[in-house]
Amino acid sequence: MFDEISPSYDRLNHLLSGYQDNRWRKNAVNYLSSLSSNYKKILDLAAGSGDLGTEFLKLSPQKLYSVDLSFEMLKLNHTKHTSEINTVVKSDAQNLPFKDGFFDLCGIGFGVRNFEHLNECIIEINRVLKIGGKFVTIEMFKPDNPNIFNKLFKLYFEKILPKIGNSVSGSKYAYDYLFESVDNFLSVKNYTELLKKYGFLIKKVKNNFLGIVNTVTAEKNY
Ligand SMILES: C[S@@+](CC[C@H](N)C(=O)[O-])C[C@H]1O[C@@H](n2cnc3c(N)ncnc32)[C@H](O)[C@@H]1O
């Protein structure tokens, strides 16, 4: 699916988030830089076309690895980040080709919701991080307490967004899937519980948009 929508992915991401998505990525990285100035090896997982990688490069890493399942998204990533600091790798998040404790930081922008085997992926992220390494997730989570805003958001997501997304991307179903994937995903509270279960300490949960888009910053504890 991501191969199919890759040509219009960036444009639609900015449009459908009201041009807020890059601000959320920037804020996440600003917070990370307040925690440490030593991110030598960074993993941008489910990196897609590389917008989170753009922010990660501002942390001056020695190496950035941009990992994704979609070859077409990685081609865009490679075009966006021509610096030799960035290496694109086609791999499943569930089975990463890196040694234990290799990374100082792993980040996932709008990716975890798509993982078929989320628990296995979190175990794998924990494995490739150093003790004390940071893990940041920016994601659309299922709202905990439906209120008027969330009902409006559901209407936007279910009825309006798929029409715009499908027609601009030329895909019949990709943006229907977006609604279903949020509706079937965890709440941010359940997600943080899962991270704690697999050895992470939660440093900060930042609500970016109506309790739906959140940034979760965690640290590998064990
Ligand atoms: C919505 S895009 C996010 C791209 C980018 N991180 C961003 O911030 O815009 C989700 C990406 O997750 C990738 N993906 C989905 N499942 C994956 C998996 N199991 N392992 C690696 N990448 C995966 C898709 O190919 C797609 O490029």
The ligand as an SDF file (V2000), in Angstrom:
LIG
                    3D

 27 29  0  0  0  0  0  0  0  0999 V2000
    2.6500    6.4800    7.5590 C   0  0  0  0  0  0  0  0  0  0  0  0
    4.2570    6.0250    6.9740 S   0  0  0  0  0  0  0  0  0  0  0  0
    5.2710    6.9720    8.0430 C   0  0  0  0  0  0  0  0  0  0  0  0
    6.5140    7.5150    7.4060 C   0  0  0  0  0  0  0  0  0  0  0  0
    7.3680    8.4620    8.2200 C   0  0  0  0  0  0  0  0  0  0  0  0
    7.9160    7.8370    9.4070 N   0  0  0  0  0  0  0  0  0  0  0  0
    6.7060    9.7540    8.5850 C   0  0  0  0  0  0  0  0  0  0  0  0
    6.9120   10.2500    9.7010 O   0  0  0  0  0  0  0  0  0  0  0  0
    5.9930   10.3140    7.7450 O   0  0  0  0  0  0  0  0  0  0  0  0
    4.3750    4.4270    7.6680 C   0  0  0  0  0  0  0  0  0  0  0  0
    5.5620    3.6300    7.1340 C   0  0  0  0  0  0  0  0  0  0  0  0
    5.6450    2.4120    7.8920 O   0  0  0  0  0  0  0  0  0  0  0  0
    6.1920    1.4280    7.0420 C   0  0  0  0  0  0  0  0  0  0  0  0
    5.9680    0.1100    7.6670 N   0  0  0  0  0  0  0  0  0  0  0  0
    4.7940   -0.5000    7.9110 C   0  0  0  0  0  0  0  0  0  0  0  0
    4.9890   -1.6760    8.5250 N   0  0  0  0  0  0  0  0  0  0  0  0
    6.3400   -1.8120    8.6810 C   0  0  0  0  0  0  0  0  0  0  0  0
    7.1700   -2.8120    9.2650 C   0  0  0  0  0  0  0  0  0  0  0  0
    6.6530   -3.9190    9.8020 N   0  0  0  0  0  0  0  0  0  0  0  0
    8.5020   -2.6220    9.2530 N   0  0  0  0  0  0  0  0  0  0  0  0
    9.0540   -1.5050    8.6980 C   0  0  0  0  0  0  0  0  0  0  0  0
    8.3080   -0.5120    8.1400 N   0  0  0  0  0  0  0  0  0  0  0  0
    6.9720   -0.6660    8.1360 C   0  0  0  0  0  0  0  0  0  0  0  0
    5.4540    1.6610    5.7360 C   0  0  0  0  0  0  0  0  0  0  0  0
    6.1080    1.0630    4.6270 O   0  0  0  0  0  0  0  0  0  0  0  0
    5.4220    3.1900    5.6650 C   0  0  0  0  0  0  0  0  0  0  0  0
    6.4750    3.7270    4.9260 O   0  0  0  0  0  0  0  0  0  0  0  0
  1  2  1  0
  2  3  1  0
  2 10  1  0
  3  4  1  0
  4  5  1  0
  5  6  1  0
  5  7  1  0
  7  8  2  0
  7  9  1  0
 10 11  1  0
 11 12  1  0
 11 26  1  0
 12 13  1  0
 13 14  1  0
 13 24  1  0
 14 15  1  0
 14 23  1  0
 15 16  2  0
 16 17  1  0
 17 18  1  0
 17 23  2  0
 18 19  1  0
 18 20  2  0
 20 21  1  0
 21 22  2  0
 22 23  1  0
 24 25  1  0
 24 26  1  0
 26 27  1  0
M  CHG  2   2   1   9  -1
M  END
$$$$
